[in-house]
């Protein structure tokens, strides 16, 4: 079974930066569609970003586009989420997700939580004003 382990969360002041990492088990990691989701207290989990296995395409929610960057290093079986210009509303638990059976996605299907087969335990990001 594929396992994911997130790290890099913490507390920062508004305007600061953090880089989240997600280490993934699996011999064929380069074929996995990967994504980040987040869930703020009292709110539903929402899509943040996704990246194709080949890394040739990425997708972002409108609220983070231009501030966050998703990337991957297939040699290290790791996906990253670089977060710059953090805002208070970015405060949430951030989850890494993997779709073992797809290397790419398109349109709204990238945002569908149900398509992802495996999830990490989450890492806390707290942004203060």
ChimeraX commands (.cxc) that place a marker at each C-alpha (Angstrom):
marker #1 position 0.00,0.00,0.00 radius 0.5
marker #1 position 1.25,3.49,-0.86 radius 0.5
marker #1 position 2.11,5.60,2.18 radius 0.5
marker #1 position 2.55,9.36,2.38 radius 0.5
marker #1 position 4.36,11.39,5.04 radius 0.5
marker #1 position 4.06,15.17,5.19 radius 0.5
marker #1 position 6.43,17.60,6.88 radius 0.5
marker #1 position 7.31,21.28,6.93 radius 0.5
marker #1 position 4.27,22.79,8.61 radius 0.5
marker #1 position 4.56,25.38,11.34 radius 0.5
marker #1 position 3.63,28.85,12.52 radius 0.5
marker #1 position 4.53,31.93,10.52 radius 0.5
marker #1 position 3.61,35.59,10.37 radius 0.5
marker #1 position 1.45,36.85,7.53 radius 0.5
marker #1 position 3.59,37.46,4.46 radius 0.5
marker #1 position 6.00,34.70,5.39 radius 0.5
marker #1 position 6.85,31.47,3.58 radius 0.5
marker #1 position 6.84,27.73,4.21 radius 0.5
marker #1 position 7.72,24.70,2.12 radius 0.5
marker #1 position 5.77,21.53,2.70 radius 0.5
marker #1 position 7.18,18.15,1.71 radius 0.5
marker #1 position 5.44,14.86,1.08 radius 0.5
marker #1 position 7.53,11.70,0.91 radius 0.5
marker #1 position 5.77,8.89,-0.92 radius 0.5
marker #1 position 6.44,5.17,-0.95 radius 0.5
marker #1 position 6.02,3.32,-4.20 radius 0.5
marker #1 position 8.33,2.13,-6.94 radius 0.5
marker #1 position 6.29,3.86,-9.65 radius 0.5
marker #1 position 5.94,7.25,-7.95 radius 0.5
marker #1 position 6.68,9.05,-11.21 radius 0.5
marker #1 position 3.38,7.76,-12.61 radius 0.5
marker #1 position 1.26,9.02,-9.69 radius 0.5
marker #1 position -0.96,12.05,-9.97 radius 0.5
marker #1 position -0.25,14.09,-6.83 radius 0.5
marker #1 position -2.18,16.83,-5.09 radius 0.5
marker #1 position -2.41,19.01,-1.99 radius 0.5
marker #1 position -5.64,19.73,-0.13 radius 0.5
marker #1 position -6.30,21.73,3.01 radius 0.5
marker #1 position -8.93,21.91,5.70 radius 0.5
marker #1 position -9.45,24.90,7.97 radius 0.5
marker #1 position -11.21,24.52,11.34 radius 0.5
marker #1 position -14.96,24.21,10.86 radius 0.5
marker #1 position -14.70,24.12,7.07 radius 0.5
marker #1 position -14.75,21.49,4.34 radius 0.5
marker #1 position -11.55,20.17,2.85 radius 0.5
marker #1 position -10.65,22.05,-0.31 radius 0.5
marker #1 position -8.33,21.59,-3.25 radius 0.5
marker #1 position -5.05,23.50,-3.29 radius 0.5
marker #1 position -2.87,22.20,-6.14 radius 0.5
marker #1 position -2.19,19.17,-8.34 radius 0.5
marker #1 position 0.72,18.03,-10.49 radius 0.5
marker #1 position 0.95,15.44,-13.25 radius 0.5
marker #1 position 3.34,12.52,-12.92 radius 0.5
marker #1 position 5.47,14.02,-15.67 radius 0.5
marker #1 position 5.30,17.44,-13.95 radius 0.5
marker #1 position 4.43,19.03,-17.29 radius 0.5
marker #1 position 1.10,20.38,-16.00 radius 0.5
marker #1 position 0.01,21.88,-12.69 radius 0.5
marker #1 position -3.32,23.15,-11.37 radius 0.5
marker #1 position -4.09,25.58,-8.57 radius 0.5
marker #1 position -7.11,26.90,-6.76 radius 0.5
marker #1 position -7.80,30.56,-7.45 radius 0.5
marker #1 position -7.05,31.51,-3.86 radius 0.5
marker #1 position -3.43,30.31,-4.02 radius 0.5
marker #1 position -2.49,30.79,-7.66 radius 0.5
marker #1 position 0.52,33.08,-7.94 radius 0.5
marker #1 position 1.53,32.49,-4.32 radius 0.5
marker #1 position 1.93,28.71,-4.07 radius 0.5
marker #1 position 3.98,26.40,-6.28 radius 0.5
marker #1 position 3.64,22.63,-6.45 radius 0.5
marker #1 position 6.61,20.62,-7.68 radius 0.5
marker #1 position 8.00,17.11,-7.51 radius 0.5
marker #1 position 11.31,15.30,-7.50 radius 0.5
marker #1 position 10.62,11.84,-8.86 radius 0.5
marker #1 position 14.13,10.66,-8.01 radius 0.5
marker #1 position 13.36,11.36,-4.35 radius 0.5
marker #1 position 9.72,10.24,-4.38 radius 0.5
marker #1 position 8.80,13.64,-2.99 radius 0.5
marker #1 position 6.21,16.32,-3.74 radius 0.5
marker #1 position 6.59,19.89,-2.50 radius 0.5
marker #1 position 4.32,22.84,-1.90 radius 0.5
marker #1 position 6.18,26.14,-1.73 radius 0.5
marker #1 position 3.94,28.71,-0.05 radius 0.5
marker #1 position 4.86,32.38,-0.31 radius 0.5
marker #1 position 2.98,35.47,0.78 radius 0.5
marker #1 position 1.03,33.50,3.35 radius 0.5
marker #1 position -2.25,34.94,4.57 radius 0.5
marker #1 position -4.22,34.33,7.75 radius 0.5
marker #1 position -6.85,32.54,5.68 radius 0.5
marker #1 position -4.24,29.97,4.62 radius 0.5
marker #1 position -4.30,28.59,8.15 radius 0.5
marker #1 position -5.32,24.94,7.87 radius 0.5
marker #1 position -4.22,21.34,8.03 radius 0.5
marker #1 position -2.55,20.50,4.72 radius 0.5
marker #1 position -2.86,17.01,3.25 radius 0.5
marker #1 position -0.90,15.31,0.51 radius 0.5
marker #1 position -2.83,12.93,-1.76 radius 0.5
marker #1 position -1.89,10.41,-4.44 radius 0.5
marker #1 position -3.77,8.76,-7.29 radius 0.5
marker #1 position -1.91,5.54,-8.03 radius 0.5
marker #1 position -3.99,4.74,-11.09 radius 0.5
marker #1 position -3.64,8.02,-12.98 radius 0.5
marker #1 position -0.69,10.12,-14.12 radius 0.5
marker #1 position -2.69,13.17,-15.15 radius 0.5
marker #1 position -6.00,14.97,-14.76 radius 0.5
marker #1 position -7.97,17.73,-16.41 radius 0.5
marker #1 position -10.56,20.30,-15.42 radius 0.5
marker #1 position -12.64,19.83,-12.32 radius 0.5
marker #1 position -11.68,16.17,-12.04 radius 0.5
marker #1 position -8.32,17.31,-10.62 radius 0.5
marker #1 position -10.24,18.72,-7.66 radius 0.5
marker #1 position -12.26,15.59,-6.90 radius 0.5
marker #1 position -11.15,14.20,-3.55 radius 0.5
marker #1 position -12.69,10.83,-4.35 radius 0.5
marker #1 position -10.24,10.09,-7.14 radius 0.5
marker #1 position -7.23,10.06,-4.85 radius 0.5
marker #1 position -6.37,6.67,-3.42 radius 0.5
marker #1 position -3.99,7.57,-0.60 radius 0.5
marker #1 position -3.69,10.41,1.89 radius 0.5
marker #1 position -1.12,11.64,4.36 radius 0.5
marker #1 position -1.92,12.41,7.98 radius 0.5
marker #1 position -1.66,16.16,7.47 radius 0.5
marker #1 position 0.65,18.93,8.62 radius 0.5
marker #1 position -0.51,22.07,10.43 radius 0.5
marker #1 position 0.06,25.52,8.96 radius 0.5
marker #1 position -0.81,28.50,11.17 radius 0.5
marker #1 position -0.51,32.06,9.89 radius 0.5
marker #1 position -0.83,34.95,12.33 radius 0.5
marker #1 position -1.44,38.62,11.63 radius 0.5
marker link #1:1,2 radius 0.2
marker link #1:2,3 radius 0.2
marker link #1:3,4 radius 0.2
marker link #1:4,5 radius 0.2
marker link #1:5,6 radius 0.2
marker link #1:6,7 radius 0.2
marker link #1:7,8 radius 0.2
marker link #1:8,9 radius 0.2
marker link #1:9,10 radius 0.2
marker link #1:10,11 radius 0.2
marker link #1:11,12 radius 0.2
marker link #1:12,13 radius 0.2
marker link #1:13,14 radius 0.2
marker link #1:14,15 radius 0.2
marker link #1:15,16 radius 0.2
marker link #1:16,17 radius 0.2
marker link #1:17,18 radius 0.2
marker link #1:18,19 radius 0.2
marker link #1:19,20 radius 0.2
marker link #1:20,21 radius 0.2
marker link #1:21,22 radius 0.2
marker link #1:22,23 radius 0.2
marker link #1:23,24 radius 0.2
marker link #1:24,25 radius 0.2
marker link #1:25,26 radius 0.2
marker link #1:26,27 radius 0.2
marker link #1:27,28 radius 0.2
marker link #1:28,29 radius 0.2
marker link #1:29,30 radius 0.2
marker link #1:30,31 radius 0.2
marker link #1:31,32 radius 0.2
marker link #1:32,33 radius 0.2
marker link #1:33,34 radius 0.2
marker link #1:34,35 radius 0.2
marker link #1:35,36 radius 0.2
marker link #1:36,37 radius 0.2
marker link #1:37,38 radius 0.2
marker link #1:38,39 radius 0.2
marker link #1:39,40 radius 0.2
marker link #1:40,41 radius 0.2
marker link #1:41,42 radius 0.2
marker link #1:42,43 radius 0.2
marker link #1:43,44 radius 0.2
marker link #1:44,45 radius 0.2
marker link #1:45,46 radius 0.2
marker link #1:46,47 radius 0.2
marker link #1:47,48 radius 0.2
marker link #1:48,49 radius 0.2
marker link #1:49,50 radius 0.2
marker link #1:50,51 radius 0.2
marker link #1:51,52 radius 0.2
marker link #1:52,53 radius 0.2
marker link #1:53,54 radius 0.2
marker link #1:54,55 radius 0.2
marker link #1:55,56 radius 0.2
marker link #1:56,57 radius 0.2
marker link #1:57,58 radius 0.2
marker link #1:58,59 radius 0.2
marker link #1:59,60 radius 0.2
marker link #1:60,61 radius 0.2
marker link #1:61,62 radius 0.2
marker link #1:62,63 radius 0.2
marker link #1:63,64 radius 0.2
marker link #1:64,65 radius 0.2
marker link #1:65,66 radius 0.2
marker link #1:66,67 radius 0.2
marker link #1:67,68 radius 0.2
marker link #1:68,69 radius 0.2
marker link #1:69,70 radius 0.2
marker link #1:70,71 radius 0.2
marker link #1:71,72 radius 0.2
marker link #1:72,73 radius 0.2
marker link #1:73,74 radius 0.2
marker link #1:74,75 radius 0.2
marker link #1:75,76 radius 0.2
marker link #1:76,77 radius 0.2
marker link #1:77,78 radius 0.2
marker link #1:78,79 radius 0.2
marker link #1:79,80 radius 0.2
marker link #1:80,81 radius 0.2
marker link #1:81,82 radius 0.2
marker link #1:82,83 radius 0.2
marker link #1:83,84 radius 0.2
marker link #1:84,85 radius 0.2
marker link #1:85,86 radius 0.2
marker link #1:86,87 radius 0.2
marker link #1:87,88 radius 0.2
marker link #1:88,89 radius 0.2
marker link #1:89,90 radius 0.2
marker link #1:90,91 radius 0.2
marker link #1:91,92 radius 0.2
marker link #1:92,93 radius 0.2
marker link #1:93,94 radius 0.2
marker link #1:94,95 radius 0.2
marker link #1:95,96 radius 0.2
marker link #1:96,97 radius 0.2
marker link #1:97,98 radius 0.2
marker link #1:98,99 radius 0.2
marker link #1:99,100 radius 0.2
marker link #1:100,101 radius 0.2
marker link #1:101,102 radius 0.2
marker link #1:102,103 radius 0.2
marker link #1:103,104 radius 0.2
marker link #1:104,105 radius 0.2
marker link #1:105,106 radius 0.2
marker link #1:106,107 radius 0.2
marker link #1:107,108 radius 0.2
marker link #1:108,109 radius 0.2
marker link #1:109,110 radius 0.2
marker link #1:110,111 radius 0.2
marker link #1:111,112 radius 0.2
marker link #1:112,113 radius 0.2
marker link #1:113,114 radius 0.2
marker link #1:114,115 radius 0.2
marker link #1:115,116 radius 0.2
marker link #1:116,117 radius 0.2
marker link #1:117,118 radius 0.2
marker link #1:118,119 radius 0.2
marker link #1:119,120 radius 0.2
marker link #1:120,121 radius 0.2
marker link #1:121,122 radius 0.2
marker link #1:122,123 radius 0.2
marker link #1:123,124 radius 0.2
marker link #1:124,125 radius 0.2
marker link #1:125,126 radius 0.2
marker link #1:126,127 radius 0.2
marker link #1:127,128 radius 0.2
marker link #1:128,129 radius 0.2
view
